Amino acid sequence: MSAVVLQLQQSGTALREALMNKDWEAIGALDLQCRQAVDDALSDPHSPAEELREKMQELLELYRDLVSTCQTEQKRIADELVGIQQSKKNAKIYQLFE
């Protein structure tokens, strides 16, 4: 396995672990690292095509999972914010009757 393909694999593995832990700060940094690894792998003329294709496919699936998880988390947070806003409104109404 070439060094750039190995770097791509390691970056993807680290990103998957951060996603499983929902470590959003690490995900941001690892996303940049993965992008750089992809750029490096694509620009290296000695990258084995079959290994590169396989790792890129794995990374694509990982990013699909990442997008799905982010959308789910975004919805959860939006619902939580709606609940907070509703609680504030209810508290204001309650204070009117005290």
Secondary structure per residue as TSV (DSSP state, phi and psi in degrees):
chain	resnum	aa	ss	phi	psi
A	1	M	-	360.0	131.6
A	2	S	-	-73.4	162.3
A	3	A	H	-63.0	-39.8
A	4	V	H	-70.8	-35.0
A	5	V	H	-69.7	-39.0
A	6	L	H	-62.7	-42.2
A	7	Q	H	-61.8	-40.4
A	8	L	H	-63.1	-43.9
A	9	Q	H	-64.7	-44.6
A	10	Q	H	-65.5	-40.1
A	11	S	H	-63.8	-42.8
A	12	G	H	-64.0	-41.1
A	13	T	H	-63.2	-45.1
A	14	A	H	-63.4	-39.5
A	15	L	H	-65.8	-40.6
A	16	R	H	-62.7	-41.7
A	17	E	H	-63.9	-42.6
A	18	A	H	-64.0	-37.7
A	19	L	H	-65.6	-42.7
A	20	M	H	-61.9	-33.6
A	21	N	T	-89.3	-2.6
A	22	K	T	50.9	45.4
A	23	D	-	-91.8	87.0
A	24	W	H	-65.2	-34.3
A	25	E	H	-65.2	-44.7
A	26	A	H	-64.6	-38.0
A	27	I	H	-60.2	-42.2
A	28	G	H	-59.7	-45.9
A	29	A	H	-69.3	-41.4
A	30	L	H	-70.6	-28.4
A	31	D	H	-61.3	-44.8
A	32	L	H	-63.2	-39.5
A	33	Q	H	-64.3	-42.0
A	34	C	H	-64.3	-41.9
A	35	R	H	-60.9	-41.7
A	36	Q	H	-66.2	-40.1
A	37	A	H	-63.2	-39.2
A	38	V	H	-64.4	-47.0
A	39	D	H	-57.9	-45.5
A	40	D	H	-62.2	-43.9
A	41	A	H	-65.8	-40.2
A	42	L	H	-71.9	-28.5
A	43	S	H	-89.3	-9.5
A	44	D	-	-84.5	115.2
A	45	P	T	-70.1	-12.7
A	46	H	T	-97.7	4.5
A	47	S	S	-67.1	128.0
A	48	P	-	-66.9	122.8
A	49	A	H	-59.2	-43.9
A	50	E	H	-67.1	-44.1
A	51	E	H	-64.3	-42.3
A	52	L	H	-62.3	-43.8
A	53	R	H	-61.6	-42.8
A	54	E	H	-63.3	-46.0
A	55	K	H	-67.5	-36.5
A	56	M	H	-66.5	-38.3
A	57	Q	H	-64.4	-43.2
A	58	E	H	-61.4	-41.5
A	59	L	H	-66.6	-38.2
A	60	L	H	-61.7	-44.5
A	61	E	H	-63.3	-39.5
A	62	L	H	-61.6	-44.1
A	63	Y	H	-67.3	-31.4
A	64	R	H	-63.5	-44.4
A	65	D	H	-61.8	-41.4
A	66	L	H	-62.9	-45.4
A	67	V	H	-63.0	-43.5
A	68	S	H	-62.2	-44.6
A	69	T	H	-64.1	-40.7
A	70	C	H	-64.3	-40.0
A	71	Q	H	-65.7	-40.8
A	72	T	H	-63.6	-44.1
A	73	E	H	-65.4	-39.0
A	74	Q	H	-62.4	-43.3
A	75	K	H	-64.3	-41.3
A	76	R	H	-61.8	-44.1
A	77	I	H	-67.2	-40.3
A	78	A	H	-62.3	-43.3
A	79	D	H	-62.5	-39.7
A	80	E	H	-64.1	-41.1
A	81	L	H	-66.0	-38.9
A	82	V	H	-62.1	-42.2
A	83	G	H	-61.9	-40.2
A	84	I	H	-65.5	-43.3
A	85	Q	H	-62.7	-41.3
A	86	Q	H	-64.9	-39.5
A	87	S	H	-63.7	-39.7
A	88	K	H	-63.3	-42.8
A	89	K	H	-63.2	-43.5
A	90	N	H	-63.9	-37.8
A	91	A	H	-65.8	-39.2
A	92	K	H	-64.9	-41.3
A	93	I	H	-63.9	-43.6
A	94	Y	H	-61.2	-39.5
A	95	Q	H	-66.5	-27.8
A	96	L	H	-64.0	-29.6
A	97	F	T	-97.0	4.6
A	98	E	-	-83.2	360.0
